[in-house]
C-alpha cells in the first residue's frame, strides 16, 4: 500500500514537471515568434498618436510588438545618427527629407515595390527619392502660408476672397494696421524673428518655385536662385513695418500660443501644424477663426504644400523587413489608423483620393486640395545645406530686420555662404 502511494506521488510529481517544462517551452516558443519593430520618431507633437497606433497594431497583430522611440526638438538628427553608427539602427525611421535619405541610403531599402507608394501624392515623392529609387513615404501634407484670424478680418471689413495678389494683401495689412486699436491688436503680424527655422521656411516661399517640385534638383544645386528677390524684399519690409516689436524677441511658442491665439495679432506665417496647439487651447478656434492665405509669389495663388518628414525602412534587420513593410502599409491604409492620424494627430493624408468629407476642419481641406492639385508647389528648405538655416540665412535675415545690413548685402552674403556649405557637404 505504501509502495502504491509512493508510485502515485511520483507519478503526480512527474506530471507536474512535464507540464511545467511544456509551458516553459511553449512560453519560450511564443516569445521567439514575436517580432519587435523599432520605430524612431522625430515629431514629439505626434508621439502620443503613434503610441496609440502601436497599441492598436499590436492588438490586431499579436505576434508583433512596435516599440516607438521619440527624439525631437533639434536632437533627433544626432540621436538617429548615433543609432546608425552603433550598428543598431531602428527598423522604421522618420527621415528629415533628402539630407537624411542621402546620408543613410546605404542602410535603407527601396520602397518602389510597396503598393502604398503608388497612392502617394506625386509632388511629394522627390523629397525622399534619389535617382529612380524611393526611400521614404511622406508622413503627411503640410500647408504653409499666412495663418489669419477670420473674425478679426470680418470686424475690419476685409473679405479674404478679395485678396488675390501682393497689392491687395498689402492693402488689407494697411487697413488692419489703421484699425488695430479698435480691433485690440498689438500689431498686424506676429512673425517670430527670433526663430531661424521659421525664417528658412519663410524664405522657401521665394526660393522654391524655380525647382518646380524637383527637390532632388534643389538638393544638388550649388547656387540659390533669387528670381523672386524683389517680392521677397517687399514682403520682408512689410513684416518689418507691421510686426510686433522688437521682431527678434518674438519666439515660436509665444507667437502661436499668446499673440495669435489671444488675438493680439491678426496673422502669423505658419502652417497647419499649429492646429493641435490651437485645439488644445480651444477646440472651436480652428473651425471658427483659423484661415490661411498664400504668399503671392510669381503667378502662385495657392498655399505652399509639402512634407517635412518621411518614413523609411532600414536593412539592419533583414528578418524584420517584411513585418516593417506590413506595419508601414497599415499606417497609411487601415481605416482605424487613418481615423487616429487625421482626427487625433491632425495630419493631412499624403495619399491621393482621400475623401475630403473625412477631413475635420476647413484648413485641413484647403491643405489637401492645394497639396494634391496639379499646381501644387513644395518648399525646398529641407534641401538647404546642413547649417545653412542656423548659420546663414537665419542670422542674415535677423541682421536685415535689425537694419545692420542692406538687402543687397543680405542676398550677397547668403548666396556666398550657401555655395560654401554646399561644396563641403553631400548634395553637390
C-alpha positions as CSV (number, residue, x, y, z in Angstrom):
1,X,0.0,0.0,0.0
2,X,2.8,2.3,0.9
3,X,4.6,1.5,-2.4
4,X,1.4,2.3,-4.3
5,X,1.1,5.7,-2.6
6,X,4.7,6.5,-3.4
7,X,4.1,5.5,-7.0
8,X,1.1,7.8,-7.2
9,X,3.0,10.6,-5.6
10,X,6.0,10.2,-8.0
11,X,3.6,10.0,-11.0
12,X,1.8,13.2,-10.0
13,X,5.1,14.9,-9.5
14,X,6.3,13.7,-12.9
15,X,3.1,15.1,-14.5
16,X,3.7,18.5,-12.8
17,X,7.3,18.6,-14.0
18,X,6.3,17.6,-17.6
19,X,3.5,20.2,-17.6
20,X,5.9,22.8,-16.3
21,X,8.5,22.0,-19.0
22,X,5.8,22.1,-21.7
23,X,4.6,25.5,-20.6
24,X,8.1,26.8,-20.3
25,X,8.8,25.6,-23.9
26,X,5.5,27.0,-25.1
27,X,6.3,30.3,-23.5
28,X,9.8,30.3,-25.0
29,X,8.4,29.4,-28.4
30,X,5.7,32.1,-28.2
31,X,8.3,34.7,-27.1
32,X,10.6,33.8,-30.0
33,X,7.7,34.2,-32.5
34,X,7.1,37.8,-31.5
35,X,8.7,40.3,-33.9
36,X,9.7,43.6,-32.4
37,X,9.7,46.6,-34.8
38,X,11.7,49.6,-33.5
39,X,10.3,52.8,-34.9
40,X,12.3,56.1,-34.5
41,X,10.0,59.2,-34.5
42,X,11.3,62.8,-34.7
43,X,8.0,64.6,-34.2
44,X,7.3,64.9,-30.5
45,X,3.9,66.5,-31.1
46,X,2.5,63.3,-32.6
47,X,4.3,60.9,-30.3
48,X,1.1,60.1,-28.3
49,X,-0.7,59.3,-31.5
50,X,2.0,56.9,-32.7
51,X,1.9,55.2,-29.3
52,X,-1.8,54.7,-29.7
53,X,-1.4,53.4,-33.2
54,X,1.3,51.0,-32.0
55,X,-1.0,49.5,-29.3
56,X,-3.8,49.2,-31.8
57,X,-1.5,47.4,-34.3
58,X,-0.2,45.0,-31.6
59,X,-3.8,44.2,-30.7
60,X,-4.6,43.3,-34.3
61,X,-1.3,41.5,-34.8
62,X,-0.4,39.6,-31.5
63,X,2.9,38.4,-32.9
64,X,4.2,41.9,-33.4
65,X,5.4,44.5,-30.9
66,X,6.0,48.1,-32.0
67,X,8.5,50.0,-29.9
68,X,8.5,53.7,-30.5
69,X,11.4,56.0,-29.6
70,X,10.8,59.7,-29.9
71,X,13.6,62.2,-30.0
72,X,12.9,65.7,-31.4
73,X,13.3,69.4,-30.8
74,X,16.6,69.6,-32.6
75,X,18.1,66.4,-31.1
76,X,16.5,63.9,-33.4
77,X,19.1,64.0,-36.2
78,X,22.1,63.5,-33.9
79,X,20.3,60.7,-31.9
80,X,19.4,58.9,-35.2
81,X,23.0,59.2,-36.4
82,X,24.3,57.7,-33.2
83,X,22.0,54.7,-33.7
84,X,23.2,54.1,-37.2
85,X,26.9,54.5,-36.1
86,X,26.3,52.0,-33.3
87,X,25.2,49.4,-35.8
88,X,21.8,49.0,-34.2
89,X,19.6,51.2,-36.4
90,X,15.8,51.2,-35.9
91,X,13.7,49.2,-38.3
92,X,11.4,52.1,-39.2
93,X,12.8,55.6,-39.2
94,X,11.5,59.1,-39.7
95,X,13.7,61.0,-42.0
96,X,14.1,64.7,-42.5
97,X,14.0,64.8,-46.3
98,X,16.8,64.3,-48.8
99,X,19.7,65.2,-46.5
100,X,18.8,62.3,-44.2
101,X,17.9,60.0,-47.1
102,X,21.3,60.7,-48.8
103,X,23.1,60.2,-45.5
104,X,21.6,56.8,-44.7
105,X,20.6,55.4,-48.1
106,X,23.2,52.6,-48.0
107,X,21.2,51.4,-45.0
108,X,17.7,52.0,-46.4
109,X,15.7,49.6,-48.6
110,X,13.9,50.7,-51.8
111,X,10.2,51.2,-51.3
112,X,9.5,51.1,-55.1
113,X,7.8,47.7,-54.8
114,X,5.5,48.7,-52.0
115,X,1.9,49.2,-53.2
116,X,1.4,52.2,-51.0
117,X,3.9,54.3,-52.9
118,X,1.5,54.3,-55.9
119,X,-1.0,56.2,-53.8
120,X,1.3,58.9,-52.6
121,X,0.8,62.5,-54.0
122,X,3.3,62.7,-56.8
123,X,4.7,66.2,-55.9
124,X,5.8,64.9,-52.5
125,X,7.9,61.9,-53.7
126,X,11.1,63.8,-54.7
127,X,11.6,64.6,-51.0
128,X,12.8,61.1,-50.4
129,X,13.8,59.9,-53.9
130,X,17.3,59.6,-55.3
131,X,17.6,58.6,-58.9
132,X,14.7,56.4,-59.5
133,X,14.7,54.9,-56.0
134,X,12.1,55.9,-53.4
135,X,13.5,55.6,-49.9
136,X,10.7,57.2,-47.9
137,X,6.9,57.7,-47.6
138,X,5.8,61.2,-46.7
139,X,4.3,61.5,-43.2
140,X,1.6,64.0,-44.3
141,X,0.9,67.1,-46.3
142,X,1.9,70.4,-44.6
143,X,0.4,73.6,-45.9
144,X,2.3,76.8,-45.2
145,X,1.1,80.4,-45.7
146,X,-0.3,83.3,-43.6
147,X,-2.5,81.8,-40.8
148,X,-5.0,84.6,-40.1
149,X,-7.9,85.2,-37.8
150,X,-11.2,85.2,-39.8
151,X,-13.1,87.0,-37.1
152,X,-10.6,89.9,-37.0
153,X,-10.7,90.2,-40.7
154,X,-14.5,90.3,-40.6
155,X,-14.5,93.0,-37.9
156,X,-12.1,95.0,-40.1
157,X,-14.5,94.7,-43.0
158,X,-11.9,92.7,-45.0
159,X,-13.1,89.9,-47.4
160,X,-10.3,87.3,-47.7
161,X,-11.7,86.4,-51.2
162,X,-10.8,89.9,-52.4
163,X,-7.1,89.2,-51.7
164,X,-5.6,87.7,-54.8
165,X,-2.1,89.3,-55.2
166,X,0.5,91.1,-53.2
167,X,-1.1,94.5,-53.8
168,X,-4.4,93.5,-52.3
169,X,-2.7,91.7,-49.5
170,X,-0.7,94.8,-48.6
171,X,-3.9,96.9,-48.8
172,X,-5.5,94.5,-46.2
173,X,-2.5,94.8,-44.0
174,X,-2.6,98.6,-44.0
175,X,-6.3,98.5,-43.2
176,X,-5.7,96.2,-40.3
177,X,-3.0,98.5,-39.0
178,X,-5.1,101.6,-39.3
179,X,-7.8,99.9,-37.1
180,X,-5.5,97.9,-34.8
181,X,-6.6,100.0,-31.7
182,X,-10.3,99.3,-32.4
183,X,-9.5,95.6,-33.1
184,X,-7.4,95.3,-29.9
185,X,-4.3,94.3,-31.9
186,X,-0.7,94.8,-30.7
187,X,0.4,94.6,-34.3
188,X,-0.8,93.1,-37.6
189,X,1.9,90.4,-37.7
190,X,3.4,88.1,-35.1
191,X,6.4,86.9,-37.2
192,X,8.7,85.1,-34.9
193,X,12.0,86.7,-36.0
194,X,13.9,85.0,-33.2
195,X,13.5,81.6,-34.8
196,X,15.8,80.7,-37.7
197,X,13.7,77.7,-38.7
198,X,10.7,80.0,-39.3
199,X,12.9,82.3,-41.3
200,X,14.1,79.4,-43.5
201,X,10.5,78.3,-44.1
202,X,9.5,81.9,-44.9
203,X,12.4,82.2,-47.4
204,X,11.4,79.0,-49.1
205,X,8.3,80.8,-50.3
206,X,10.5,82.7,-52.7
207,X,13.3,80.2,-53.3
208,X,11.3,77.1,-54.2
209,X,9.3,77.7,-57.4
210,X,12.5,77.7,-59.5
211,X,12.9,74.0,-58.9
212,X,9.3,73.1,-59.9
213,X,8.8,70.5,-57.2
214,X,12.1,68.7,-58.1
215,X,13.6,68.6,-54.6
216,X,16.4,66.4,-55.9
217,X,17.4,69.2,-58.2
218,X,17.2,71.6,-55.3
219,X,19.4,69.4,-53.1
220,X,22.1,69.2,-55.8
221,X,22.0,72.9,-56.7
222,X,25.2,74.9,-55.9
223,X,23.6,78.3,-56.0
224,X,20.5,80.0,-54.7
225,X,18.0,81.3,-57.2
226,X,16.9,84.9,-56.5
227,X,14.3,85.3,-59.3
228,X,11.8,86.4,-56.8
229,X,14.1,88.5,-54.6
230,X,12.1,91.7,-55.3
231,X,8.9,90.1,-54.0
232,X,10.8,88.6,-51.0
233,X,12.1,92.1,-50.1
234,X,8.6,93.6,-50.4
235,X,7.1,91.0,-48.0
236,X,10.1,91.3,-45.6
237,X,9.8,95.1,-45.5
238,X,6.0,94.8,-44.9
239,X,6.7,92.5,-42.0
240,X,9.4,94.8,-40.5
241,X,6.9,97.7,-40.6
242,X,3.8,96.0,-39.2
243,X,5.2,93.3,-36.8
244,X,5.3,93.1,-33.0
245,X,8.5,94.7,-31.9
246,X,11.3,94.1,-31.3
247,X,10.9,91.4,-34.0
248,X,13.9,89.4,-32.9
249,X,12.5,88.9,-29.5
250,X,9.4,87.1,-30.9
251,X,9.8,83.3,-30.4
252,X,7.7,80.4,-32.0
253,X,5.6,79.2,-29.0
254,X,4.6,82.7,-27.8
255,X,3.8,83.8,-31.4
256,X,1.2,80.9,-31.6
257,X,0.0,80.4,-28.1
258,X,0.0,84.1,-26.9
259,X,0.0,86.5,-29.8
260,X,-2.2,84.6,-32.3
261,X,-4.5,82.7,-30.0
262,X,-5.2,85.6,-27.8
263,X,-5.9,87.8,-30.8
264,X,-3.1,90.3,-30.3
265,X,-2.1,89.9,-33.9
266,X,-4.1,89.1,-37.0
267,X,-1.6,87.0,-38.8
268,X,1.4,84.7,-38.4
269,X,3.4,82.9,-41.1
270,X,2.7,79.3,-40.1
271,X,1.1,76.2,-41.4
272,X,-1.5,73.6,-40.3
273,X,1.0,72.1,-37.8
274,X,-0.2,74.7,-35.4
275,X,-3.7,73.1,-35.3
276,X,-3.0,70.7,-32.4
277,X,-1.7,73.6,-30.3
278,X,-4.8,75.7,-31.0
279,X,-7.1,72.7,-30.4
280,X,-5.6,72.1,-27.0
281,X,-6.3,75.7,-26.0
282,X,-9.8,76.0,-27.6
283,X,-11.4,73.2,-29.7
284,X,-13.5,75.7,-31.6
285,X,-10.7,78.1,-32.6
286,X,-9.6,76.2,-35.8
287,X,-13.2,75.8,-37.1
288,X,-14.4,79.3,-36.3
289,X,-11.4,81.5,-36.6
290,X,-8.5,80.0,-38.5
291,X,-8.0,80.9,-42.1
292,X,-4.9,80.7,-44.4
293,X,-3.7,82.9,-47.2
294,X,-0.9,82.1,-49.6
295,X,2.2,84.2,-50.3
296,X,1.6,85.6,-53.8
297,X,4.9,84.8,-55.4
298,X,5.1,84.9,-59.2
299,X,1.8,83.7,-60.5
300,X,1.2,81.5,-57.5
301,X,-2.2,81.8,-55.7
302,X,-2.0,78.6,-53.6
303,X,-0.5,77.9,-50.3
304,X,2.8,76.1,-50.4
305,X,2.5,72.4,-49.6
306,X,4.9,69.7,-48.9
307,X,6.2,67.2,-46.4
308,X,9.0,67.8,-43.9
309,X,9.2,64.1,-42.8
310,X,9.3,60.8,-44.5
311,X,9.1,57.2,-43.1
312,X,11.8,54.8,-44.3
313,X,12.7,51.2,-43.6
314,X,16.3,50.1,-42.9
315,X,18.1,47.0,-43.9
316,X,19.7,46.5,-40.5
317,X,17.5,43.5,-39.5
318,X,16.5,41.6,-42.7
319,X,14.3,39.2,-40.7
320,X,12.1,42.1,-39.8
321,X,11.8,43.7,-43.2
322,X,8.6,42.0,-44.1
323,X,7.0,42.9,-40.8
324,X,8.2,46.5,-41.1
325,X,6.7,46.9,-44.6
326,X,3.4,45.5,-43.4
327,X,3.3,47.9,-40.4
328,X,4.1,50.9,-42.6
329,X,1.4,49.9,-45.2
330,X,-1.1,49.5,-42.3
331,X,-0.3,53.1,-41.1
332,X,-1.4,54.5,-44.5
333,X,-4.3,52.2,-45.4
334,X,-6.0,51.0,-42.3
335,X,-9.3,52.8,-41.6
336,X,-8.6,52.7,-37.9
337,X,-5.1,54.1,-38.4
338,X,-6.4,56.8,-40.7
339,X,-9.0,57.8,-38.2
340,X,-6.4,58.4,-35.5
341,X,-4.0,60.0,-37.9
342,X,-6.5,62.5,-39.3
343,X,-8.7,63.2,-36.3
344,X,-6.4,62.9,-33.3
345,X,-2.9,63.6,-34.7
346,X,-4.4,66.1,-37.1
347,X,-2.2,65.1,-40.0
348,X,-3.4,65.7,-43.6
349,X,-3.0,62.4,-45.6
350,X,-0.3,62.3,-48.2
351,X,-2.3,59.9,-50.3
352,X,-4.4,60.6,-53.4
353,X,-8.2,60.3,-53.5
354,X,-8.7,60.7,-49.7
355,X,-12.4,61.7,-49.1
356,X,-12.5,65.4,-48.4
357,X,-15.5,65.0,-46.2
358,X,-13.5,63.0,-43.7
359,X,-11.1,65.8,-43.0
360,X,-12.2,67.5,-39.8
361,X,-11.7,71.2,-40.5
362,X,-11.6,73.8,-43.3
363,X,-7.8,74.3,-43.2
364,X,-7.1,70.6,-43.5
365,X,-9.4,70.5,-46.5
366,X,-7.6,73.6,-48.0
367,X,-4.2,72.0,-47.5
368,X,-5.3,68.7,-49.1
369,X,-7.0,70.4,-52.1
370,X,-3.9,72.6,-52.8
371,X,-1.5,69.9,-52.0
372,X,-3.0,67.4,-54.4
373,X,-3.6,69.9,-57.2
374,X,-1.6,70.0,-60.5
375,X,-0.4,73.4,-59.5
376,X,1.0,72.3,-56.1
377,X,4.5,73.5,-55.3
378,X,6.7,72.2,-52.5
379,X,9.2,74.0,-50.2
380,X,12.9,73.5,-50.6
381,X,14.1,74.4,-47.1
382,X,14.8,70.8,-46.1
383,X,17.2,70.6,-49.0
384,X,19.3,73.5,-47.9
385,X,22.9,72.5,-46.9
386,X,23.4,71.5,-43.3
387,X,23.8,74.5,-41.1
388,X,22.5,77.0,-43.7
389,X,19.4,77.7,-41.7
390,X,21.1,78.3,-38.4
391,X,24.4,79.8,-39.6
392,X,23.5,81.7,-42.7
393,X,20.0,82.7,-43.8
394,X,18.5,82.9,-40.3
395,X,21.2,85.2,-38.8
396,X,21.4,87.2,-42.0
397,X,17.7,87.9,-42.1
398,X,17.8,88.8,-38.5
399,X,20.6,91.3,-39.3
400,X,18.4,92.8,-42.0
401,X,15.5,93.0,-39.6
402,X,17.8,94.9,-37.2
403,X,18.9,97.3,-40.0
404,X,22.5,96.1,-39.7
405,X,22.9,95.1,-43.3
406,X,21.2,96.2,-46.6
407,X,19.1,93.9,-48.7
408,X,21.9,93.7,-51.3
409,X,24.3,92.6,-48.6
410,X,21.8,90.1,-47.2
411,X,21.5,88.5,-50.6
412,X,25.2,88.5,-51.4
413,X,26.2,87.1,-48.0
414,X,23.6,84.4,-48.0
415,X,24.5,83.3,-51.5
416,X,28.2,83.0,-50.7
417,X,27.5,81.0,-47.5
418,X,25.1,78.7,-49.4
419,X,27.8,77.9,-52.0
420,X,30.5,77.4,-49.4
421,X,28.4,75.0,-47.4
422,X,27.3,73.1,-50.5
423,X,30.9,72.5,-51.5
424,X,31.8,70.6,-48.3
425,X,28.6,68.6,-48.0
426,X,26.6,65.9,-49.7
427,X,24.3,67.1,-52.4
428,X,27.0,68.6,-54.7
